[in-house]
């Protein structure tokens, strides 16, 4: 009986040691950034969108998980000012783009993570925009208290079809490319 108690105690200690090694680090949303670039035949627009909340999970200093919520209502262009900025921001927040009144947040949830070496991981995650969820895969670099990544998102997978030559003919120089780029810098 005493031997059984010793084994049970050792098992509990081993499990608690494993639990302690997992560490969740909250993202400092005031110091983290998401920059976007959307391209069209005649040029491009760039801007920012804010992270509402986020966290990365580490086990023995290795990335093991992550979850993020983005405040879509903060979406703004940075390449324009004044009236033109207001018009573009309004259009991006309208239903034919991100519909921020109905869908004020987007989420990213890490599903699988594979270490590539040199602080780089390949992540497959579920990205939800406008209540549509699709898997995306990207590399993320984690060093110290920072993480960085660059993502390419196909907006048409999230029912954002405005100006897409994939859905509309004869757009000519009014065509907006389906992919947009995100550059993410996280501090935690």
PyMOL commands that set and color helices and strands:
alter all, ss='L'
color gray80, all
select helices_A, chain A and resi 2-21+82-93+155-158+172-174
alter helices_A, ss='H'
color red, helices_A
select strands_A, chain A and resi 22-26+33-40+43-59+62-77+105-117+120-129+132-143+146-154+176-187
alter strands_A, ss='S'
color yellow, strands_A
deselect
rebuild
show_as cartoon
